[in-house]
C-alpha cells in the first residue's frame, strides 16, 4: 500500500493504519495522539475562506434563537431538555465560534467540537424541518465535520471507515476478488431452492444495475442472495458491477469530502461503463443520500443528477407490487402488530413516505399496521444515524439516544418493526439488545420472499422418488 497523509497527521502506512481497526489499543492511542495535535490555523482559515459561502454566513447570522428547533431535536428531549442540546446552541457554540474567531481556536476547543458534532447530532435535519427561517442544521453540522476532519479531529471508527473508502472504495476491506467470490458463493447457495437463479456481474446494457451496502458483502451475504431472488422472481434483466458496487459513504459521516467524491465517482464510472437503463440502490438511507442526492454535486455533474436514473429499493419494490410482477399470497400477509421506521434520509429528505406505505398495504393486513407518532417526514431519527451507531467513544450517548425510538415503538404495541434502512435496522437491533422490549425487526427483502407467490416454472423440480 502507498504511503499517505490523512488530515494533518504524520504520514502513515495505509495498510497498517486500516489493520488497527481490529485493535482497541489502536483507538486509545489515536485519541491520546489527538490531544497533542497542533491546530493548523492557516489551513483552517484557508478552508473557511474557500468554503464558507453566503448561505452558511446568512444562516449563522439570521438565527433568531427562538428555540423552535429545541423540541424538534430528539437528543434534546432524551437528555432532560438540556439547553446545551438545543440545535441552534450546538451549532453557534461550535461552528459559530470557529467563524467568529477566524479559525484561531485551540486543540481543546476542537476536541469539544468533535464531541458535539458526532455525539450530539445525527444530521437527521428534523430541526431544519421546523425552523421558521429554513436553516438547514444538518448541512451546517456536515460542514463542521468537514472542517474538523481536515484538522484530524474525527472519531476513530469514522476515520477508519473513510480510510477504507480511500483504499477499497468500500466502507469495509472488501476487495474486488472478495466481492465477486461472495456473489458466486451466494448464487451457488441459492441454486437448489431457486433453479435458474444467477447473480450476473458486469453485464452491459442491463435494465437494472444494483448497488448495495458493503456490510451486506462483509457480514450479511444472505442479503445479496435475497436481492437476487426477488430480481429472479420478477424477471428482471439485472447486473451488479465488479467495481463500483458499494453505494454507502462512511466518508460522508466522517466529513472526508475527498473520499466522498472518490467513492461516488467509482459508482458513476461503473454506471458509465455498463450503461444500465437505471440503477437500484439497496435498503439504506445514507447510501441513497450520498450517491443519489449529494453525490452528483460532489463529482461536479452540472445537471445535479447521477449518470442514469437512480432509485431507492423501496421505489422498485412498490413498482413491482403495483404492476403485479411480484404477487403476494394474501394468506401470508402479516397478521400481527407491525410498525414502520421512516428513514430520515429518504423519507424526510427525499419524500418517499407514501411509497413505503404503499408497500405496507400489500404486505400487512390493514388492521395490524400501527403508525408511530409522529411519522412520515415528522418521524424521529432511529437514534443511530450520522455515524452515531458505530462510534465506540460515544456508545453511552448513543444508547440514551435510542430511548426516543424505544418509546415510539412501545406506544404502537408493535411486535415487528419494518426498517428498510441499514442504520435504522442496526439501531433497532441495538435498541432491543439494550432495553429488551420484546420486538422483532426486519428489512423488506426476507418478508417479501416469504410472502411471494412463486410461479410453477420457478419452483424446484420434485424428485419422483
DRENDO-1510 file (C-alpha; in Angstrom, 1 decimal, always signed):
<recs>
REC; n; res; u; v; w
REC; 1; UNK; +0.0; +0.0; +0.0 .
REC; 2; UNK; +1.2; +3.5; -0.7 .
REC; 3; UNK; +2.3; +6.0; +2.0 .
REC; 4; UNK; -0.4; +8.7; +2.5 .
REC; 5; UNK; -1.2; +11.6; +4.7 .
REC; 6; UNK; -4.8; +11.8; +6.1 .
REC; 7; UNK; -5.8; +15.0; +7.8 .
REC; 8; UNK; -2.8; +16.8; +9.3 .
REC; 9; UNK; -1.3; +13.7; +11.0 .
REC; 10; UNK; +2.1; +12.4; +10.1 .
REC; 11; UNK; +2.4; +10.2; +7.0 .
REC; 12; UNK; +1.2; +6.7; +7.7 .
REC; 13; UNK; +1.3; +3.3; +6.0 .
REC; 14; UNK; -2.4; +2.9; +4.9 .
REC; 15; UNK; -2.4; -0.9; +5.2 .
REC; 16; UNK; -1.1; -0.8; +8.8 .
REC; 17; UNK; -3.5; +2.0; +9.6 .
REC; 18; UNK; -6.5; +0.1; +8.5 .
REC; 19; UNK; -5.5; -3.0; +10.4 .
REC; 20; UNK; -5.6; -1.0; +13.6 .
REC; 21; UNK; -9.4; -1.1; +13.4 .
REC; 22; UNK; -9.3; -4.5; +15.0 .
REC; 23; UNK; -7.2; -3.2; +17.9 .
REC; 24; UNK; -8.7; -1.5; +20.9 .
REC; 25; UNK; -5.2; -0.1; +21.7 .
REC; 26; UNK; -5.2; +1.5; +18.2 .
REC; 27; UNK; -8.2; +3.6; +19.1 .
REC; 28; UNK; -6.8; +4.5; +22.5 .
REC; 29; UNK; -3.5; +5.6; +21.0 .
REC; 30; UNK; -5.4; +7.6; +18.4 .
REC; 31; UNK; -7.3; +9.7; +20.9 .
REC; 32; UNK; -4.2; +10.1; +23.0 .
REC; 33; UNK; -2.3; +11.4; +20.0 .
REC; 34; UNK; -5.3; +13.7; +19.2 .
REC; 35; UNK; -4.6; +15.6; +22.5 .
REC; 36; UNK; -1.2; +16.6; +21.1 .
REC; 37; UNK; -2.3; +17.7; +17.7 .
REC; 38; UNK; -1.5; +21.3; +16.7 .
REC; 39; UNK; -4.3; +23.3; +15.2 .
REC; 40; UNK; -3.2; +24.3; +11.7 .
REC; 41; UNK; -4.8; +27.8; +11.9 .
REC; 42; UNK; -3.6; +28.8; +8.4 .
REC; 43; UNK; -5.2; +25.8; +6.9 .
REC; 44; UNK; -8.4; +26.3; +8.8 .
REC; 45; UNK; -8.6; +29.9; +7.7 .
REC; 46; UNK; -8.0; +28.9; +4.1 .
REC; 47; UNK; -10.8; +26.4; +4.4 .
REC; 48; UNK; -13.2; +29.0; +5.8 .
REC; 49; UNK; -12.2; +31.5; +3.1 .
REC; 50; UNK; -12.7; +28.9; +0.3 .
REC; 51; UNK; -15.9; +27.2; +1.5 .
REC; 52; UNK; -17.8; +29.5; +3.9 .
REC; 53; UNK; -20.1; +30.9; +1.4 .
REC; 54; UNK; -23.0; +33.3; +1.8 .
REC; 55; UNK; -25.5; +30.6; +2.7 .
REC; 56; UNK; -23.7; +29.5; +5.8 .
REC; 57; UNK; -22.9; +33.1; +6.8 .
REC; 58; UNK; -26.5; +34.0; +6.4 .
REC; 59; UNK; -27.7; +31.1; +8.4 .
REC; 60; UNK; -25.3; +31.8; +11.3 .
REC; 61; UNK; -26.4; +35.5; +11.4 .
REC; 62; UNK; -30.1; +35.1; +10.9 .
REC; 63; UNK; -30.8; +32.6; +13.6 .
REC; 64; UNK; -33.3; +34.2; +15.9 .
REC; 65; UNK; -32.5; +32.0; +18.9 .
REC; 66; UNK; -36.3; +31.3; +19.1 .
REC; 67; UNK; -35.8; +27.8; +20.4 .
REC; 68; UNK; -38.3; +26.2; +18.0 .
REC; 69; UNK; -35.6; +23.8; +16.9 .
REC; 70; UNK; -35.3; +22.5; +20.5 .
REC; 71; UNK; -38.5; +20.4; +20.7 .
REC; 72; UNK; -37.7; +19.1; +17.2 .
REC; 73; UNK; -34.5; +17.5; +18.4 .
REC; 74; UNK; -34.8; +14.1; +19.9 .
REC; 75; UNK; -31.4; +14.4; +21.6 .
REC; 76; UNK; -32.6; +17.5; +23.4 .
REC; 77; UNK; -35.7; +15.6; +24.6 .
REC; 78; UNK; -33.9; +12.4; +25.8 .
REC; 79; UNK; -31.2; +14.4; +27.5 .
REC; 80; UNK; -33.6; +16.1; +30.0 .
REC; 81; UNK; -34.1; +19.1; +27.8 .
REC; 82; UNK; -30.6; +20.3; +28.4 .
REC; 83; UNK; -30.2; +23.8; +26.9 .
REC; 84; UNK; -26.8; +22.8; +25.6 .
REC; 85; UNK; -28.6; +20.2; +23.4 .
REC; 86; UNK; -30.7; +22.9; +21.6 .
REC; 87; UNK; -29.6; +22.6; +17.9 .
REC; 88; UNK; -29.1; +26.4; +17.5 .
REC; 89; UNK; -26.9; +26.5; +20.5 .
REC; 90; UNK; -24.9; +23.4; +19.4 .
REC; 91; UNK; -24.0; +24.9; +16.0 .
REC; 92; UNK; -23.5; +28.5; +17.2 .
REC; 93; UNK; -21.2; +27.4; +20.0 .
REC; 94; UNK; -19.0; +25.3; +17.7 .
REC; 95; UNK; -19.1; +26.4; +14.0 .
REC; 96; UNK; -20.2; +29.8; +15.0 .
REC; 97; UNK; -17.2; +30.3; +17.3 .
REC; 98; UNK; -14.8; +28.9; +14.7 .
REC; 99; UNK; -16.1; +31.5; +12.3 .
REC; 100; UNK; -16.1; +34.4; +14.8 .
REC; 101; UNK; -12.5; +33.6; +15.7 .
REC; 102; UNK; -11.5; +33.1; +12.1 .
REC; 103; UNK; -10.0; +29.7; +12.9 .
REC; 104; UNK; -7.9; +30.9; +15.8 .
REC; 105; UNK; -9.0; +28.1; +18.2 .
REC; 106; UNK; -7.3; +25.6; +20.4 .
REC; 107; UNK; -6.9; +21.8; +20.4 .
REC; 108; UNK; -9.2; +21.6; +23.4 .
REC; 109; UNK; -11.9; +23.5; +21.7 .
REC; 110; UNK; -11.8; +21.4; +18.5 .
REC; 111; UNK; -12.0; +18.2; +20.6 .
REC; 112; UNK; -15.1; +19.7; +22.2 .
REC; 113; UNK; -16.5; +20.5; +18.7 .
REC; 114; UNK; -15.8; +16.9; +17.7 .
REC; 115; UNK; -17.8; +15.6; +20.7 .
REC; 116; UNK; -20.7; +17.9; +19.8 .
REC; 117; UNK; -20.6; +17.2; +16.1 .
REC; 118; UNK; -20.7; +13.4; +16.4 .
REC; 119; UNK; -22.4; +12.7; +19.7 .
REC; 120; UNK; -25.0; +15.5; +19.9 .
REC; 121; UNK; -26.3; +15.5; +16.3 .
REC; 122; UNK; -27.1; +12.7; +13.8 .
REC; 123; UNK; -27.7; +15.2; +10.9 .
REC; 124; UNK; -31.3; +13.9; +10.7 .
REC; 125; UNK; -32.4; +17.5; +9.8 .
REC; 126; UNK; -35.7; +17.3; +11.8 .
REC; 127; UNK; -34.8; +20.7; +13.4 .
REC; 128; UNK; -34.3; +22.2; +10.0 .
REC; 129; UNK; -37.8; +20.9; +9.1 .
REC; 130; UNK; -39.3; +23.1; +11.7 .
REC; 131; UNK; -37.0; +26.2; +11.6 .
REC; 132; UNK; -39.1; +29.2; +10.6 .
REC; 133; UNK; -36.1; +30.6; +8.7 .
REC; 134; UNK; -35.3; +27.3; +6.9 .
REC; 135; UNK; -31.9; +27.0; +8.4 .
REC; 136; UNK; -30.5; +23.5; +7.5 .
REC; 137; UNK; -28.7; +22.5; +10.6 .
REC; 138; UNK; -27.9; +19.1; +9.2 .
REC; 139; UNK; -25.9; +20.7; +6.4 .
REC; 140; UNK; -24.2; +23.0; +8.8 .
REC; 141; UNK; -23.1; +20.1; +11.0 .
REC; 142; UNK; -21.9; +18.3; +7.9 .
REC; 143; UNK; -19.8; +21.4; +7.1 .
REC; 144; UNK; -18.4; +21.5; +10.7 .
REC; 145; UNK; -17.5; +17.8; +10.4 .
REC; 146; UNK; -15.5; +18.5; +7.3 .
REC; 147; UNK; -13.5; +21.3; +9.0 .
REC; 148; UNK; -12.8; +19.0; +11.9 .
REC; 149; UNK; -11.8; +16.1; +9.7 .
REC; 150; UNK; -9.3; +18.4; +7.9 .
REC; 151; UNK; -7.6; +19.1; +11.2 .
REC; 152; UNK; -7.5; +15.5; +12.4 .
REC; 153; UNK; -10.4; +15.7; +14.9 .
REC; 154; UNK; -12.7; +12.9; +13.9 .
REC; 155; UNK; -13.9; +9.8; +15.8 .
REC; 156; UNK; -11.6; +6.7; +15.4 .
REC; 157; UNK; -14.1; +4.4; +13.7 .
REC; 158; UNK; -15.2; +7.0; +11.1 .
REC; 159; UNK; -11.6; +7.8; +10.3 .
REC; 160; UNK; -11.1; +4.1; +9.7 .
REC; 161; UNK; -14.2; +4.0; +7.6 .
REC; 162; UNK; -13.1; +6.9; +5.5 .
REC; 163; UNK; -9.7; +5.3; +5.0 .
REC; 164; UNK; -11.5; +2.1; +3.8 .
REC; 165; UNK; -13.2; +4.1; +1.2 .
REC; 166; UNK; -9.9; +5.6; +0.1 .
REC; 167; UNK; -8.3; +2.2; -0.3 .
REC; 168; UNK; -11.1; -0.3; -1.1 .
REC; 169; UNK; -13.8; +2.1; -2.4 .
REC; 170; UNK; -16.0; +0.4; +0.2 .
REC; 171; UNK; -16.6; +1.1; +3.9 .
REC; 172; UNK; -15.0; -2.2; +4.7 .
REC; 173; UNK; -12.0; -4.1; +3.5 .
REC; 174; UNK; -13.8; -6.0; +0.7 .
REC; 175; UNK; -11.5; -6.4; -2.4 .
REC; 176; UNK; -12.9; -6.9; -5.9 .
REC; 177; UNK; -11.9; -10.5; -5.7 .
REC; 178; UNK; -13.7; -10.9; -2.3 .
REC; 179; UNK; -16.8; -9.3; -3.7 .
REC; 180; UNK; -17.1; -11.4; -6.9 .
REC; 181; UNK; -16.4; -14.6; -4.9 .
REC; 182; UNK; -19.2; -13.7; -2.4 .
REC; 183; UNK; -21.6; -13.2; -5.3 .
REC; 184; UNK; -20.7; -16.6; -6.8 .
REC; 185; UNK; -21.0; -18.2; -3.4 .
REC; 186; UNK; -24.5; -16.8; -2.8 .
REC; 187; UNK; -25.6; -17.9; -6.3 .
REC; 188; UNK; -24.4; -21.5; -5.5 .
REC; 189; UNK; -26.1; -21.4; -2.1 .
REC; 190; UNK; -29.4; -20.4; -3.8 .
REC; 191; UNK; -29.5; -22.5; -6.9 .
REC; 192; UNK; -31.1; -25.6; -5.4 .
REC; 193; UNK; -34.1; -23.8; -4.0 .
REC; 194; UNK; -34.2; -21.3; -6.9 .
REC; 195; UNK; -33.3; -23.1; -10.1 .
REC; 196; UNK; -32.0; -20.8; -12.8 .
REC; 197; UNK; -31.1; -18.0; -10.4 .
REC; 198; UNK; -27.9; -16.2; -11.3 .
REC; 199; UNK; -26.1; -13.2; -9.9 .
REC; 200; UNK; -24.8; -11.6; -13.0 .
REC; 201; UNK; -21.6; -9.4; -12.8 .
REC; 202; UNK; -20.6; -6.7; -15.3 .
REC; 203; UNK; -23.4; -7.3; -17.8 .
REC; 204; UNK; -23.6; -4.4; -20.2 .
REC; 205; UNK; -26.9; -2.7; -21.2 .
REC; 206; UNK; -29.0; -4.4; -18.5 .
REC; 207; UNK; -32.3; -2.9; -17.4 .
REC; 208; UNK; -31.1; -2.6; -13.8 .
REC; 209; UNK; -27.7; -2.2; -12.2 .
REC; 210; UNK; -27.9; -3.0; -8.4 .
REC; 211; UNK; -25.7; -1.4; -5.8 .
REC; 212; UNK; -25.6; -2.1; -2.1 .
REC; 213; UNK; -24.1; -1.6; +1.3 .
REC; 214; UNK; -20.6; -3.1; +1.9 .
REC; 215; UNK; -21.9; -4.5; +5.2 .
REC; 216; UNK; -24.0; -6.9; +3.1 .
REC; 217; UNK; -20.9; -8.3; +1.4 .
REC; 218; UNK; -18.9; -8.4; +4.6 .
REC; 219; UNK; -21.4; -9.6; +7.2 .
REC; 220; UNK; -24.9; -10.2; +5.6 .
REC; 221; UNK; -24.2; -12.0; +2.4 .
REC; 222; UNK; -27.7; -13.5; +2.5 .
REC; 223; UNK; -29.0; -10.0; +1.7 .
REC; 224; UNK; -27.3; -10.3; -1.7 .
REC; 225; UNK; -29.0; -13.6; -2.3 .
REC; 226; UNK; -32.4; -12.2; -1.2 .
REC; 227; UNK; -32.0; -9.3; -3.7 .
REC; 228; UNK; -31.1; -11.8; -6.4 .
REC; 229; UNK; -34.1; -14.0; -5.6 .
REC; 230; UNK; -36.5; -11.0; -5.9 .
REC; 231; UNK; -35.0; -9.9; -9.2 .
REC; 232; UNK; -35.3; -13.6; -10.3 .
REC; 233; UNK; -39.0; -13.7; -9.2 .
REC; 234; UNK; -39.8; -10.5; -11.1 .
REC; 235; UNK; -37.9; -11.5; -14.3 .
REC; 236; UNK; -35.5; -8.5; -14.1 .
REC; 237; UNK; -32.7; -8.2; -16.6 .
REC; 238; UNK; -30.1; -7.0; -14.0 .
REC; 239; UNK; -26.5; -6.9; -13.1 .
REC; 240; UNK; -24.0; -5.8; -10.4 .
REC; 241; UNK; -20.6; -4.2; -11.2 .
REC; 242; UNK; -17.4; -5.9; -10.1 .
REC; 243; UNK; -16.2; -2.4; -9.1 .
REC; 244; UNK; -18.5; +0.4; -8.1 .
REC; 245; UNK; -21.0; -1.8; -6.3 .
REC; 246; UNK; -20.6; -0.1; -2.9 .
REC; 247; UNK; -23.2; +2.7; -2.5 .
REC; 248; UNK; -22.6; +3.9; +1.1 .
REC; 249; UNK; -20.3; +6.6; +2.4 .
REC; 250; UNK; -18.8; +6.5; +5.9 .
REC; 251; UNK; -16.6; +9.2; +4.5 .
REC; 252; UNK; -19.7; +11.4; +4.4 .
REC; 253; UNK; -20.3; +10.7; +8.1 .
REC; 254; UNK; -16.6; +11.5; +8.8 .
REC; 255; UNK; -16.6; +14.7; +6.8 .
REC; 256; UNK; -13.9; +13.4; +4.4 .
REC; 257; UNK; -15.2; +15.1; +1.3 .
REC; 258; UNK; -12.3; +14.0; -0.9 .
REC; 259; UNK; -13.1; +10.3; -0.1 .
REC; 260; UNK; -16.8; +11.0; -0.7 .
REC; 261; UNK; -16.0; +12.2; -4.2 .
REC; 262; UNK; -13.7; +9.2; -4.9 .
REC; 263; UNK; -16.4; +6.8; -3.7 .
REC; 264; UNK; -19.3; +8.3; -5.7 .
REC; 265; UNK; -17.1; +8.6; -8.8 .
REC; 266; UNK; -16.4; +4.9; -8.6 .
REC; 267; UNK; -20.1; +4.1; -8.7 .
REC; 268; UNK; -20.7; +6.6; -11.5 .
REC; 269; UNK; -17.8; +5.1; -13.5 .
REC; 270; UNK; -19.5; +1.7; -13.2 .
REC; 271; UNK; -22.7; +3.2; -14.5 .
REC; 272; UNK; -21.0; +4.7; -17.5 .
REC; 273; UNK; -19.1; +1.5; -18.2 .
REC; 274; UNK; -22.1; -0.8; -18.0 .
REC; 275; UNK; -24.8; +1.6; -19.4 .
REC; 276; UNK; -27.8; +0.2; -17.5 .
REC; 277; UNK; -31.2; +1.8; -18.1 .
REC; 278; UNK; -31.4; +2.7; -14.4 .
REC; 279; UNK; -29.8; +1.9; -11.1 .
REC; 280; UNK; -31.5; +0.5; -7.9 .
REC; 281; UNK; -29.8; +1.0; -4.5 .
REC; 282; UNK; -30.3; -1.2; -1.5 .
REC; 283; UNK; -32.3; -0.7; +1.6 .
REC; 284; UNK; -30.1; +2.0; +3.0 .
REC; 285; UNK; -30.9; +5.7; +3.7 .
REC; 286; UNK; -27.5; +7.3; +3.8 .
REC; 287; UNK; -26.3; +5.4; +0.8 .
REC; 288; UNK; -29.2; +6.9; -1.2 .
REC; 289; UNK; -28.3; +10.4; +0.1 .
REC; 290; UNK; -24.6; +10.0; -0.6 .
REC; 291; UNK; -24.8; +8.6; -4.1 .
REC; 292; UNK; -28.1; +9.9; -5.5 .
REC; 293; UNK; -28.8; +13.2; -3.7 .
REC; 294; UNK; -25.5; +14.7; -2.8 .
REC; 295; UNK; -23.1; +12.6; -4.9 .
REC; 296; UNK; -23.8; +14.4; -8.2 .
REC; 297; UNK; -22.6; +17.7; -6.7 .
REC; 298; UNK; -19.5; +16.2; -5.1 .
REC; 299; UNK; -18.3; +15.0; -8.5 .
REC; 300; UNK; -19.4; +18.2; -10.3 .
REC; 301; UNK; -22.2; +16.9; -12.5 .
REC; 302; UNK; -23.8; +20.0; -14.0 .
REC; 303; UNK; -27.3; +18.6; -14.0 .
REC; 304; UNK; -27.2; +17.6; -10.3 .
REC; 305; UNK; -28.2; +14.0; -11.3 .
REC; 306; UNK; -26.4; +10.6; -11.5 .
REC; 307; UNK; -25.5; +9.4; -14.9 .
REC; 308; UNK; -28.7; +7.2; -15.1 .
REC; 309; UNK; -32.0; +7.3; -13.2 .
REC; 310; UNK; -31.1; +6.0; -9.7 .
REC; 311; UNK; -33.9; +4.9; -7.4 .
REC; 312; UNK; -34.1; +3.6; -3.8 .
REC; 313; UNK; -35.1; +0.0; -3.2 .
REC; 314; UNK; -38.5; +0.9; -1.8 .
REC; 315; UNK; -39.3; +2.6; -5.1 .
REC; 316; UNK; -38.5; -0.6; -7.0 .
REC; 317; UNK; -40.5; -2.8; -4.6 .
REC; 318; UNK; -43.6; -0.5; -4.8 .
REC; 319; UNK; -43.3; -0.7; -8.6 .
REC; 320; UNK; -43.2; -4.5; -8.9 .
REC; 321; UNK; -46.0; -4.9; -6.4 .
REC; 322; UNK; -48.1; -2.2; -8.2 .
REC; 323; UNK; -47.6; -3.8; -11.6 .
REC; 324; UNK; -48.2; -7.3; -10.4 .
REC; 325; UNK; -44.7; -8.6; -11.3 .
REC; 326; UNK; -44.4; -9.6; -7.7 .
REC; 327; UNK; -47.5; -11.1; -6.3 .
REC; 328; UNK; -48.2; -11.6; -2.6 .
REC; 329; UNK; -50.1; -14.6; -1.2 .
REC; 330; UNK; -53.0; -13.0; +0.7 .
REC; 331; UNK; -52.8; -15.8; +3.3 .
REC; 332; UNK; -49.2; -14.8; +4.1 .
REC; 333; UNK; -49.8; -11.1; +4.8 .
REC; 334; UNK; -48.7; -10.1; +8.2 .
REC; 335; UNK; -51.4; -10.5; +10.8 .
REC; 336; UNK; -49.6; -9.2; +13.9 .
REC; 337; UNK; -49.0; -5.6; +15.1 .
REC; 338; UNK; -46.4; -4.1; +12.7 .
REC; 339; UNK; -44.9; -0.6; +12.6 .
REC; 340; UNK; -42.7; +1.1; +10.1 .
REC; 341; UNK; -39.5; +3.1; +10.7 .
REC; 342; UNK; -39.2; +6.1; +8.4 .
REC; 343; UNK; -35.6; +6.7; +7.4 .
REC; 344; UNK; -34.5; +10.4; +7.7 .
REC; 345; UNK; -32.5; +10.3; +4.5 .
REC; 346; UNK; -35.1; +9.0; +2.0 .
REC; 347; UNK; -38.3; +10.0; +3.8 .
REC; 348; UNK; -37.8; +13.4; +5.4 .
REC; 349; UNK; -35.1; +14.4; +3.0 .
REC; 350; UNK; -36.3; +12.8; -0.2 .
REC; 351; UNK; -40.1; +12.4; +0.1 .
REC; 352; UNK; -40.7; +8.7; -0.1 .
REC; 353; UNK; -43.1; +8.3; +2.8 .
REC; 354; UNK; -46.1; +7.5; +0.6 .
REC; 355; UNK; -44.1; +4.9; -1.3 .
REC; 356; UNK; -43.2; +2.9; +1.9 .
REC; 357; UNK; -46.9; +3.0; +3.0 .
REC; 358; UNK; -48.0; +1.7; -0.4 .
REC; 359; UNK; -45.7; -1.3; +0.2 .
REC; 360; UNK; -47.3; -1.8; +3.7 .
REC; 361; UNK; -50.7; -2.0; +2.1 .
REC; 362; UNK; -49.6; -5.1; +0.2 .
REC; 363; UNK; -47.8; -7.0; +3.0 .
REC; 364; UNK; -49.7; -6.1; +6.2 .
REC; 365; UNK; -53.3; -6.6; +6.9 .
REC; 366; UNK; -54.7; -3.0; +7.4 .
REC; 367; UNK; -55.9; -3.6; +11.0 .
REC; 368; UNK; -52.4; -4.7; +12.1 .
REC; 369; UNK; -50.5; -1.7; +10.7 .
REC; 370; UNK; -49.6; +0.7; +13.5 .
REC; 371; UNK; -48.1; +4.1; +12.7 .
REC; 372; UNK; -45.5; +5.6; +15.0 .
REC; 373; UNK; -46.4; +9.0; +16.4 .
REC; 374; UNK; -45.2; +11.2; +14.9 .
REC; 375; UNK; -44.5; +9.6; +11.5 .
REC; 376; UNK; -43.5; +10.1; +7.9 .
REC; 377; UNK; -41.3; +13.3; +7.5 .
REC; 378; UNK; -42.1; +14.2; +11.1 .
REC; 379; UNK; -40.7; +10.9; +12.5 .
REC; 380; UNK; -37.6; +10.9; +14.7 .
REC; 381; UNK; -34.2; +9.6; +13.8 .
REC; 382; UNK; -33.7; +5.9; +14.7 .
REC; 383; UNK; -31.1; +7.2; +17.3 .
REC; 384; UNK; -28.0; +5.9; +15.5 .
REC; 385; UNK; -27.8; +7.9; +12.2 .
REC; 386; UNK; -25.0; +10.1; +11.0 .
REC; 387; UNK; -22.3; +7.6; +12.2 .
REC; 388; UNK; -23.6; +7.5; +15.8 .
REC; 389; UNK; -24.2; +3.8; +15.6 .
REC; 390; UNK; -20.6; +2.9; +15.0 .
REC; 391; UNK; -18.5; +5.1; +17.3 .
REC; 392; UNK; -17.4; +3.3; +20.5 .
REC; 393; UNK; -16.3; +6.5; +22.2 .
REC; 394; UNK; -19.9; +7.7; +22.1 .
REC; 395; UNK; -21.8; +4.5; +22.8 .
REC; 396; UNK; -23.2; +5.6; +26.2 .
REC; 397; UNK; -24.7; +8.8; +24.5 .
REC; 398; UNK; -26.0; +6.7; +21.6 .
REC; 399; UNK; -27.8; +4.3; +24.0 .
REC; 400; UNK; -29.5; +7.3; +25.6 .
REC; 401; UNK; -30.5; +8.5; +22.1 .
REC; 402; UNK; -32.2; +5.1; +21.4 .
REC; 403; UNK; -34.8; +5.9; +24.2 .
REC; 404; UNK; -36.9; +8.1; +21.9 .
REC; 405; UNK; -37.3; +5.3; +19.3 .
REC; 406; UNK; -37.9; +2.8; +22.1 .
REC; 407; UNK; -40.8; +4.8; +23.4 .
REC; 408; UNK; -42.2; +5.4; +20.0 .
REC; 409; UNK; -42.2; +1.7; +19.2 .
REC; 410; UNK; -43.7; +0.7; +22.6 .
REC; 411; UNK; -46.5; +3.2; +22.1 .
REC; 412; UNK; -47.6; +1.4; +18.9 .
REC; 413; UNK; -47.8; -2.0; +20.6 .
REC; 414; UNK; -46.0; -3.4; +17.6 .
REC; 415; UNK; -44.3; -6.8; +17.6 .
REC; 416; UNK; -42.4; -6.2; +14.4 .
REC; 417; UNK; -40.6; -3.1; +13.1 .
REC; 418; UNK; -40.0; -3.0; +9.4 .
REC; 419; UNK; -36.9; -0.9; +8.8 .
REC; 420; UNK; -35.8; -0.6; +5.1 .
REC; 421; UNK; -32.5; +1.1; +6.1 .
REC; 422; UNK; -29.3; -0.3; +7.4 .
REC; 423; UNK; -28.7; +2.4; +10.0 .
REC; 424; UNK; -32.3; +2.1; +11.3 .
REC; 425; UNK; -32.1; -1.7; +11.3 .
REC; 426; UNK; -28.9; -1.6; +13.3 .
REC; 427; UNK; -30.2; +0.9; +15.8 .
REC; 428; UNK; -33.4; -1.0; +16.4 .
REC; 429; UNK; -31.4; -4.2; +16.8 .
REC; 430; UNK; -29.2; -2.5; +19.4 .
REC; 431; UNK; -32.3; -1.0; +21.0 .
REC; 432; UNK; -33.7; -4.4; +21.6 .
REC; 433; UNK; -30.4; -5.7; +23.0 .
REC; 434; UNK; -30.2; -2.6; +25.3 .
REC; 435; UNK; -33.8; -2.4; +26.5 .
REC; 436; UNK; -35.3; -5.9; +25.8 .
REC; 437; UNK; -38.7; -4.7; +24.9 .
REC; 438; UNK; -39.6; -7.9; +23.0 .
REC; 439; UNK; -39.7; -6.8; +19.4 .
REC; 440; UNK; -38.5; -8.2; +16.1 .
REC; 441; UNK; -37.1; -6.1; +13.2 .
REC; 442; UNK; -36.7; -6.8; +9.5 .
REC; 443; UNK; -35.7; -5.5; +6.1 .
REC; 444; UNK; -38.2; -5.8; +3.3 .
REC; 445; UNK; -36.4; -8.5; +1.3 .
REC; 446; UNK; -36.9; -11.5; +3.6 .
REC; 447; UNK; -40.6; -10.6; +4.2 .
REC; 448; UNK; -41.3; -10.3; +0.5 .
REC; 449; UNK; -39.7; -13.6; -0.3 .
REC; 450; UNK; -41.7; -15.3; +2.4 .
REC; 451; UNK; -44.9; -13.9; +1.2 .
REC; 452; UNK; -44.4; -14.1; -2.6 .
REC; 453; UNK; -46.4; -16.3; -4.9 .
REC; 454; UNK; -43.8; -18.3; -6.8 .
REC; 455; UNK; -44.7; -19.3; -10.3 .
REC; 456; UNK; -44.5; -23.0; -11.0 .
REC; 457; UNK; -41.8; -22.6; -13.6 .
REC; 458; UNK; -39.5; -21.1; -10.9 .
REC; 459; UNK; -40.0; -23.9; -8.4 .
REC; 460; UNK; -37.6; -26.8; -8.0 .
REC; 461; UNK; -38.5; -29.9; -9.9 .
REC; 462; UNK; -39.8; -32.5; -7.5 .
REC; 463; UNK; -37.8; -35.7; -7.2 .
REC; 464; UNK; -40.1; -38.6; -8.2 .
REC; 465; UNK; -38.5; -40.9; -5.6 .
</recs>
